[in-house]
Amino acid sequence: QAGPDRATEMEIELQKIAQYVDMVLQYLRLDSTAKDLVLQRCQLDAVVRQTVRKYAKLFILKKIQLVFQETKWEVLSDEKWLCFLLEQLLSNALKYTPEGGKISIFLEGETNLVIADTGIGIAPEDLPRVFEKSFTGENGRKGQASTGMGLYLCKTLCERLGHRIEIASREREYTEIIIIFQQNAFIELS
């Protein structure tokens, strides 16, 4: 009989499989995304919390510290697709951050949501290509089960939602993914 740690590990593996299946399904739906978009006011903090809850066990298992600074903003977006976008980014951060690392989620300036990790980073020569379809890069080829689809999907979704996405990284130090919302997409919560 599996102990609690083994059961948790199995649950996490099943979650990964479910996420890969979801990624494939979302990829297949890309062409019809425009018809599926419902732009409305979304509470950014609630969407972030929902995403973080999904990965809570993985944070605990890998002893990764989460630093989440509430934004207290609403954004004009599609909540379902924004959730999927954040899940992809958080999943990557968890995949490439070693045990005992840290992941931070915070608002930078007035329009930028940042997901930063203390992970293995990205090789400088790979950085310009990370949003290309099927590109895995050096770290993705080192047994991390990378599909090269996650960041491509994120970039495509951001374009369709009217957001932008950027990345900054230093190998063996950090990676920061920045989702840039349009200035008029933000509404401060009172």
C-alpha positions as CSV (number, residue, x, y, z in Angstrom):
1,Q,0.0,0.0,0.0
2,A,1.3,3.4,-0.9
3,G,2.2,5.8,1.9
4,P,1.0,9.4,2.0
5,D,4.1,10.8,0.2
6,R,3.8,8.2,-2.6
7,A,0.0,8.8,-2.9
8,T,0.7,12.6,-3.2
9,E,3.4,12.0,-5.8
10,M,1.0,9.8,-7.8
11,E,-1.7,12.5,-7.5
12,I,0.7,15.0,-8.8
13,E,1.7,12.8,-11.8
14,L,-2.0,12.4,-12.6
15,Q,-2.4,16.2,-12.4
16,K,0.5,16.5,-14.9
17,I,-1.2,14.1,-17.3
18,A,-4.5,15.9,-17.0
19,Q,-2.7,19.2,-17.7
20,Y,-1.0,17.8,-20.9
21,V,-4.3,16.5,-22.1
22,D,-5.9,19.9,-21.4
23,M,-3.0,21.6,-23.3
24,V,-3.6,19.4,-26.3
25,L,-7.3,20.1,-26.2
26,Q,-6.7,23.9,-25.9
27,Y,-4.2,23.7,-28.8
28,L,-6.9,22.0,-30.9
29,R,-9.3,24.7,-30.0
30,L,-7.0,27.6,-30.9
31,D,-8.6,28.2,-34.2
32,S,-12.0,28.7,-32.6
33,T,-10.7,30.7,-29.6
34,A,-12.0,34.0,-30.9
35,K,-15.6,32.6,-30.9
36,D,-15.1,31.3,-27.4
37,L,-13.8,34.5,-25.8
38,V,-15.9,36.3,-23.3
39,L,-14.2,39.5,-22.2
40,Q,-15.4,40.7,-18.9
41,R,-14.1,42.2,-15.6
42,C,-12.1,39.5,-13.7
43,Q,-10.8,39.8,-10.2
44,L,-7.1,39.2,-10.9
45,D,-6.3,38.0,-7.3
46,A,-9.2,35.5,-7.4
47,V,-7.9,34.0,-10.7
48,V,-4.3,33.8,-9.3
49,R,-5.5,32.2,-6.0
50,Q,-7.6,29.6,-8.0
51,T,-4.5,28.7,-10.0
52,V,-2.2,28.5,-7.0
53,R,-4.7,26.2,-5.2
54,K,-4.5,23.8,-8.1
55,Y,-0.7,23.4,-7.5
56,A,-0.7,23.6,-3.7
57,K,0.4,20.0,-3.2
58,L,3.3,20.4,-5.6
59,F,4.5,23.6,-3.7
60,I,4.4,21.6,-0.5
61,L,6.1,18.5,-2.0
62,K,8.9,20.5,-3.5
63,K,9.2,22.8,-0.5
64,I,8.8,25.8,-2.8
65,Q,8.0,29.1,-1.1
66,L,5.1,31.2,-2.7
67,V,5.2,34.9,-2.4
68,F,1.9,36.4,-3.6
69,Q,1.4,40.1,-3.4
70,E,-2.3,40.9,-3.9
71,T,-2.9,43.3,-6.8
72,K,-6.4,44.5,-5.7
73,W,-7.2,44.9,-9.4
74,E,-9.8,43.7,-11.9
75,V,-8.8,43.2,-15.5
76,L,-10.7,43.0,-18.7
77,S,-10.0,39.5,-19.9
78,D,-11.6,36.1,-20.3
79,E,-11.5,34.4,-16.9
80,K,-11.4,30.8,-18.3
81,W,-8.6,31.5,-20.7
82,L,-6.7,33.7,-18.2
83,C,-6.8,30.8,-15.8
84,F,-5.4,28.5,-18.4
85,L,-2.7,31.0,-19.2
86,L,-1.7,31.3,-15.5
87,E,-1.8,27.5,-15.0
88,Q,0.7,27.1,-17.9
89,L,3.1,29.7,-16.5
90,L,2.9,28.5,-12.9
91,S,3.3,24.9,-14.0
92,N,6.5,25.9,-15.9
93,A,7.8,27.8,-12.9
94,L,7.2,24.7,-10.7
95,K,8.8,22.4,-13.2
96,Y,12.0,24.3,-13.5
97,T,12.4,25.5,-9.9
98,P,14.4,23.1,-7.7
99,E,13.3,22.0,-4.3
100,G,13.5,24.8,-1.7
101,G,13.2,27.6,-4.3
102,K,10.8,30.5,-4.5
103,I,8.0,31.6,-6.8
104,S,6.7,35.2,-6.6
105,I,3.6,36.6,-8.2
106,F,3.2,40.4,-8.1
107,L,2.1,43.5,-10.0
108,E,4.9,45.6,-11.4
109,G,3.9,49.1,-12.4
110,E,0.3,49.6,-13.4
111,T,-0.2,46.9,-16.0
112,N,2.3,44.1,-15.6
113,L,1.6,40.8,-13.7
114,V,4.9,39.0,-13.0
115,I,5.5,35.4,-12.3
116,A,9.1,35.1,-11.1
117,D,11.0,32.0,-10.0
118,T,14.4,31.1,-8.7
119,G,14.7,28.2,-11.1
120,I,17.3,27.0,-13.5
121,G,16.7,29.9,-16.0
122,I,16.9,29.8,-19.7
123,A,20.1,29.8,-21.8
124,P,20.6,33.2,-23.5
125,E,20.7,31.7,-27.0
126,D,17.3,30.0,-26.3
127,L,15.5,33.1,-24.9
128,P,14.5,34.7,-28.2
129,R,12.8,31.4,-29.3
130,V,10.9,30.3,-26.2
131,F,7.5,31.4,-27.6
132,E,8.0,29.4,-30.9
133,K,5.8,26.4,-31.5
134,S,7.5,23.1,-30.5
135,F,10.7,24.8,-29.3
136,T,12.0,23.1,-26.2
137,G,15.5,24.7,-25.7
138,E,18.5,23.2,-23.9
139,N,16.8,22.8,-20.5
140,G,13.6,21.3,-22.0
141,R,15.8,18.6,-23.7
142,K,17.4,17.6,-20.4
143,G,14.6,15.2,-19.3
144,Q,12.1,17.8,-18.2
145,A,9.3,16.3,-20.4
146,S,8.9,19.6,-22.2
147,T,6.5,19.7,-25.2
148,G,7.5,23.1,-26.5
149,M,3.8,24.0,-26.6
150,G,3.1,25.7,-23.3
151,L,4.7,29.1,-24.0
152,Y,3.6,29.0,-27.6
153,L,0.0,28.6,-26.4
154,C,0.5,31.4,-23.8
155,K,1.7,33.8,-26.4
156,T,-1.1,33.0,-28.8
157,L,-3.7,33.4,-26.1
158,C,-2.3,36.7,-24.9
159,E,-2.5,38.0,-28.5
160,R,-6.1,36.9,-28.7
161,L,-7.0,38.4,-25.3
162,G,-5.4,41.7,-26.2
163,H,-2.5,41.2,-23.6
164,R,1.2,40.9,-24.3
165,I,3.7,38.5,-22.8
166,E,7.4,38.9,-22.2
167,I,10.2,36.9,-20.6
168,A,13.4,37.8,-18.8
169,S,15.8,35.1,-17.5
170,R,19.3,34.5,-16.4
171,E,20.6,30.9,-16.5
172,R,20.9,29.2,-13.2
173,E,19.3,32.2,-11.4
174,Y,15.8,33.2,-12.4
175,T,13.0,33.4,-14.9
176,E,10.3,36.2,-15.0
177,I,7.3,35.9,-17.2
178,I,5.4,39.2,-17.5
179,I,1.8,39.5,-18.7
180,I,1.2,43.0,-19.9
181,F,-2.5,44.1,-19.7
182,Q,-3.6,47.1,-21.7
183,Q,-3.8,50.2,-19.5
184,N,-7.5,50.5,-20.0
185,A,-8.0,46.8,-18.9
186,F,-7.3,47.6,-15.3
187,I,-10.0,48.7,-12.8
188,E,-8.9,49.3,-9.2
189,L,-11.1,47.6,-6.6
190,S,-12.4,49.9,-3.9
